Amino acid sequence: MGMQPEHPGAILKEMYMEPLGLTITETAQALGIARKNLSAIVNGRAGISTDMAVRLSEAFNTSAEVWVGLQKDYDLWQSEQTIDRHAIKHLYDNIPA
């Protein structure tokens, strides 16, 4: 199913925080969240919620849709790898013509 998308937290770290020389603590303070919450995102242990997407969009002059889209792509790829599609009954086969 294609290449695994990078976790949005890694993108945040590599494309936004590192080029600006921002630490997790500094970024968390600017976003108004706990350091542990941002650390979990940056380290791929937590996803980006819609609330966080709005915060990131404001802090980094992006759109919330970008962050939500990155998370969606990551989550969908993960699900595609773990769900056994063959174990799911095709209900549409029972729809009368």
C-alpha positions as CSV (number, residue, x, y, z in Angstrom):
1,M,0.0,0.0,0.0
2,G,2.8,2.5,-0.8
3,M,5.4,3.8,1.4
4,Q,4.7,4.5,5.0
5,P,4.0,8.2,5.6
6,E,6.2,9.9,8.2
7,H,4.5,10.5,11.5
8,P,3.3,14.1,11.7
9,G,5.4,14.6,14.9
10,A,8.6,13.8,12.9
11,I,7.5,16.4,10.3
12,L,6.9,19.0,13.0
13,K,10.3,18.3,14.5
14,E,12.3,18.1,11.2
15,M,10.6,20.8,9.2
16,Y,9.5,23.4,11.8
17,M,11.2,23.0,15.2
18,E,14.8,22.1,14.2
19,P,15.2,24.8,11.5
20,L,14.0,27.4,14.0
21,G,16.2,26.0,16.7
22,L,13.2,25.3,19.0
23,T,13.2,22.8,21.8
24,I,10.2,20.8,22.8
25,T,9.9,22.9,26.0
26,E,9.9,26.2,24.0
27,T,7.5,24.9,21.5
28,A,5.1,23.5,24.1
29,Q,5.1,26.8,25.9
30,A,4.3,28.7,22.7
31,L,1.5,26.3,21.9
32,G,0.1,26.5,25.5
33,I,0.3,22.8,26.1
34,A,2.2,20.5,28.5
35,R,5.8,19.5,27.4
36,K,5.0,15.8,27.9
37,N,2.1,16.1,25.4
38,L,4.3,17.7,22.7
39,S,7.1,15.2,23.4
40,A,4.6,12.3,22.8
41,I,3.7,13.8,19.4
42,V,7.2,14.6,18.4
43,N,8.3,11.1,19.3
44,G,5.5,9.4,17.5
45,R,3.6,8.1,20.6
46,A,0.6,10.4,20.1
47,G,-1.2,11.8,17.2
48,I,-2.2,15.3,16.3
49,S,-5.7,16.2,17.3
50,T,-7.8,18.8,15.6
51,D,-7.2,21.1,18.6
52,M,-3.4,20.6,18.2
53,A,-3.7,21.2,14.4
54,V,-5.3,24.6,15.1
55,R,-2.5,25.4,17.6
56,L,0.2,24.4,15.1
57,S,-1.4,26.2,12.3
58,E,-1.4,29.4,14.3
59,A,2.1,29.0,15.6
60,F,3.8,28.1,12.3
61,N,1.5,30.0,9.9
62,T,0.2,26.9,8.2
63,S,-3.3,25.5,7.9
64,A,-5.0,23.2,10.3
65,E,-6.0,21.0,7.4
66,V,-2.3,20.3,6.6
67,W,-1.8,18.8,10.1
68,V,-5.1,16.9,10.1
69,G,-4.3,15.6,6.6
70,L,-0.8,14.4,7.7
71,Q,-2.3,12.6,10.7
72,K,-5.1,11.1,8.5
73,D,-2.6,9.7,6.0
74,Y,-0.4,8.3,8.7
75,D,-3.4,6.6,10.5
76,L,-4.9,5.3,7.4
77,W,-1.6,3.7,6.3
78,Q,-1.3,2.1,9.7
79,S,-4.8,0.7,9.5
80,E,-4.3,-0.7,6.0
81,Q,-1.3,-2.7,7.4
82,T,-3.2,-4.2,10.3
83,I,-6.7,-4.9,9.1
84,D,-7.3,-8.3,7.4
85,R,-9.7,-7.3,4.6
86,H,-10.3,-10.9,3.8
87,A,-12.0,-11.4,7.2
88,I,-14.6,-8.8,6.4
89,K,-17.9,-9.9,4.9
90,H,-18.9,-7.9,1.8
91,L,-22.4,-6.7,2.8
92,Y,-23.0,-5.1,-0.6
93,D,-23.2,-8.6,-2.1
94,N,-26.6,-8.9,-0.4
95,I,-28.1,-5.8,-1.9
96,P,-31.1,-6.7,-4.1
97,A,-30.8,-5.6,-7.7
